[in-house]
Every structure is written in C-alpha cells, then in structure tokens.
Amino acid sequence: MKTFATSLLLICVLTLTACNTVKGVGQDLQKAGSAIEGAVKK
C-alpha cells in the first residue's frame, strides 16, 4: 500500500508539473481521480 501511495503521488506531481494553466490542472486532477477510482474498484 505504501508503494502504491508513493507511486500515485509521484504520478500526480509529474502530471501537475506538465500542465501550464489552471484549466489544465483541473483536467489533470480529474484524470488522477479517475485513475484512483479505477484502482480502488479493482
């Protein structure tokens, strides 16, 4: 579980640094939320 949380945090940080606008941040957060939701359902 610790490895999963660390990996997820790293992915979020990399995703957030890749976008340049507030709109981009919102879209990235939605994608991250969808990924987390999908991982929880598995």
Buried (B, 14 or more C-beta within 10 A) or exposed (E): EEEEEEEBEEBBEEBEEEBEEEEEEEEBBEEBEEBBEEEEEE
